[in-house]
Amino acid sequence: MVTLNRIYTRTGDKGLTRLSTGQPVSKASLRVEAYGGVDETNAFIGVARQHTKADVELDALLERIQNDLFDLGADLATPEQNEKPAWEPLRIVDSQVERLEREIDAMNARLSPLTSFVLPAGSPASAALHVARTVCRRAERKVVELMGVEEEIVSDAALKYLNRLSDLLFVASRRANDDGAADVLWKPGATR
């Protein structure tokens, strides 16, 4: 378990932070950008949850996902190295991705079929979930960029988790719009 006795370290005063291995890196490093994007996603899900409390099942699912996102942040903050750390690093595993897939399928089964793209609108919960979805996609792009750096290693499960999560947030946004009945649909060319 993590113990936080001191909140400020002054390391950031020079633009540096430490990975979980203790290695100092620039706050602008791609790895920090990647797990920072995961942290942003988590924060926006927290904002969305301010509007999902009435849907106990959805709110509980989002709370569990927030915990998973801390796991993912820990995964990304612990780069794989030749030297094994003194502890077993926390990693996202395929079963977490598979659980998201089951949850997407279960939620999607109850939604009205789509006849157009959905605008990020409708209920406050839906709009907030759309924001979380787009922030999640940005985090996913940063992880893809990190994976493209030759000496950096990121597990396939970490990337898959973010990919599925953005899909889940889309489906959850429709659920929050009266199971899709209150979705605001795109009308191509309607404002010409």
C-alpha positions as CSV (number, residue, x, y, z in Angstrom):
1,M,0.0,0.0,0.0
2,V,1.1,3.6,-0.6
3,T,1.8,5.9,2.3
4,L,1.8,9.6,1.5
5,N,3.2,11.5,4.5
6,R,4.7,14.4,2.5
7,I,2.7,15.9,-0.4
8,Y,5.4,18.2,-1.8
9,T,8.9,17.0,-2.7
10,R,10.3,20.1,-4.5
11,T,11.5,17.7,-7.3
12,G,9.0,19.4,-9.7
13,D,10.5,22.8,-9.0
14,K,13.1,22.0,-11.7
15,G,10.7,20.3,-14.1
16,L,11.4,16.8,-12.9
17,T,9.4,14.0,-11.4
18,R,10.3,10.4,-10.4
19,L,8.9,7.2,-11.9
20,S,7.9,4.5,-9.4
21,T,11.4,3.0,-9.9
22,G,12.8,6.2,-8.4
23,Q,14.3,7.2,-11.8
24,P,14.1,11.0,-12.3
25,V,12.5,12.1,-15.6
26,S,11.3,15.3,-17.1
27,K,7.7,16.2,-16.5
28,A,7.5,16.6,-20.2
29,S,8.6,13.0,-20.9
30,L,6.3,10.9,-23.1
31,R,5.9,8.4,-20.3
32,V,4.7,11.1,-17.9
33,E,2.4,12.4,-20.6
34,A,1.0,8.9,-21.0
35,Y,0.2,8.3,-17.4
36,G,-0.8,11.9,-17.0
37,G,-3.5,11.4,-19.6
38,V,-4.7,8.4,-17.7
39,D,-4.9,10.6,-14.6
40,E,-6.9,13.2,-16.5
41,T,-9.3,10.4,-17.8
42,N,-9.8,9.3,-14.2
43,A,-10.5,12.9,-13.0
44,F,-13.1,13.4,-15.8
45,I,-14.8,10.1,-14.9
46,G,-15.0,11.5,-11.3
47,V,-16.7,14.6,-12.7
48,A,-19.1,12.4,-14.7
49,R,-19.9,10.4,-11.5
50,Q,-21.3,13.6,-10.0
51,H,-24.2,13.0,-12.4
52,T,-24.5,9.2,-12.3
53,K,-25.3,8.6,-8.6
54,A,-29.0,7.8,-9.4
55,D,-27.8,4.9,-11.7
56,V,-26.3,2.8,-9.0
57,E,-25.1,0.1,-11.4
58,L,-23.4,2.5,-13.7
59,D,-21.9,4.5,-10.9
60,A,-20.4,1.4,-9.3
61,L,-18.9,0.4,-12.7
62,L,-17.3,3.8,-13.1
63,E,-15.9,3.7,-9.5
64,R,-14.3,0.3,-10.3
65,I,-12.9,1.8,-13.5
66,Q,-11.4,4.6,-11.6
67,N,-9.5,2.1,-9.5
68,D,-8.4,0.3,-12.6
69,L,-7.1,3.6,-14.0
70,F,-4.9,3.9,-10.9
71,D,-3.6,0.4,-11.7
72,L,-2.9,1.6,-15.3
73,G,-1.1,4.7,-14.1
74,A,1.1,2.5,-11.8
75,D,1.8,0.2,-14.8
76,L,2.8,3.1,-17.0
77,A,4.9,4.8,-14.2
78,T,6.9,1.6,-13.8
79,P,8.8,1.0,-17.1
80,E,10.0,-2.5,-17.8
81,Q,13.8,-2.6,-17.4
82,N,16.5,-5.2,-17.6
83,E,16.8,-5.0,-13.8
84,K,13.8,-6.3,-12.0
85,P,12.5,-4.0,-9.2
86,A,12.5,-5.2,-5.6
87,W,8.7,-5.5,-5.8
88,E,6.2,-7.1,-8.3
89,P,5.1,-4.2,-10.5
90,L,1.4,-3.7,-10.9
91,R,0.4,-4.4,-14.5
92,I,-2.9,-4.2,-16.4
93,V,-3.9,-7.8,-17.3
94,D,-6.1,-9.2,-20.1
95,S,-8.9,-10.1,-17.7
96,Q,-9.4,-6.4,-17.0
97,V,-9.8,-5.8,-20.8
98,E,-12.2,-8.8,-21.1
99,R,-14.3,-7.5,-18.2
100,L,-14.7,-4.1,-20.1
101,E,-15.8,-6.0,-23.2
102,R,-18.5,-7.9,-21.2
103,E,-19.7,-4.7,-19.7
104,I,-19.8,-2.9,-23.1
105,D,-21.8,-5.8,-24.6
106,A,-24.3,-5.9,-21.6
107,M,-24.9,-2.1,-21.7
108,N,-25.1,-2.0,-25.5
109,A,-27.7,-4.8,-25.6
110,R,-30.2,-2.5,-23.8
111,L,-29.7,0.6,-26.0
112,S,-31.7,1.8,-29.0
113,P,-30.0,1.1,-32.3
114,L,-28.0,4.0,-33.7
115,T,-29.1,5.6,-36.9
116,S,-26.4,8.4,-37.0
117,F,-23.4,9.5,-35.1
118,V,-24.1,10.9,-31.6
119,L,-23.3,14.4,-30.6
120,P,-21.7,14.8,-27.2
121,A,-24.9,16.2,-25.6
122,G,-28.1,15.2,-23.9
123,S,-28.0,14.8,-20.1
124,P,-25.3,16.2,-17.9
125,A,-24.0,12.7,-17.2
126,S,-23.9,11.9,-20.9
127,A,-22.0,15.0,-21.8
128,A,-19.5,14.5,-19.0
129,L,-19.0,10.9,-20.1
130,H,-18.3,12.1,-23.6
131,V,-15.6,14.4,-22.3
132,A,-14.1,11.5,-20.3
133,R,-14.2,9.5,-23.6
134,T,-12.3,12.1,-25.6
135,V,-9.7,12.5,-22.8
136,C,-9.3,8.7,-22.8
137,R,-8.7,8.7,-26.5
138,R,-6.0,11.4,-26.1
139,A,-4.4,9.2,-23.4
140,E,-4.5,6.3,-25.7
141,R,-2.8,8.3,-28.4
142,K,0.0,9.2,-26.0
143,V,0.4,5.5,-25.0
144,V,0.6,4.6,-28.7
145,E,3.3,7.3,-29.2
146,L,5.2,5.9,-26.2
147,M,5.0,2.4,-27.6
148,G,6.6,3.8,-30.8
149,V,9.8,4.7,-28.9
150,E,12.3,1.9,-29.4
151,E,13.6,1.6,-25.8
152,E,10.2,2.0,-24.2
153,I,8.0,-1.0,-23.4
154,V,4.3,-0.8,-22.8
155,S,2.2,-4.0,-22.5
156,D,-0.5,-4.7,-25.1
157,A,-3.0,-5.0,-22.3
158,A,-2.4,-1.4,-21.2
159,L,-3.2,-0.1,-24.7
160,K,-6.2,-2.5,-25.1
161,Y,-7.6,-1.3,-21.8
162,L,-7.6,2.3,-22.9
163,N,-9.1,1.4,-26.3
164,R,-12.0,-0.6,-24.7
165,L,-12.5,2.1,-22.0
166,S,-13.2,4.8,-24.6
167,D,-15.7,2.4,-26.2
168,L,-17.3,1.7,-22.8
169,L,-17.5,5.5,-22.0
170,F,-19.3,6.0,-25.3
171,V,-21.8,3.3,-24.6
172,A,-22.2,4.6,-21.0
173,S,-22.9,8.1,-22.4
174,R,-25.8,6.6,-24.4
175,R,-27.1,4.7,-21.3
176,A,-27.0,8.0,-19.5
177,N,-29.2,9.4,-22.2
178,D,-32.2,7.3,-21.3
179,D,-30.7,4.2,-22.9
180,G,-30.1,6.1,-26.2
181,A,-33.7,7.4,-26.5
182,A,-32.5,11.0,-25.6
183,D,-29.3,10.9,-27.7
184,V,-28.7,14.0,-29.8
185,L,-28.0,12.7,-33.3
186,W,-25.7,14.3,-35.9
187,K,-27.6,15.7,-38.9
188,P,-25.1,15.8,-41.7
189,G,-25.1,19.2,-43.5
190,A,-28.1,20.4,-41.5
191,T,-26.6,23.8,-40.8
192,R,-25.5,24.7,-44.3
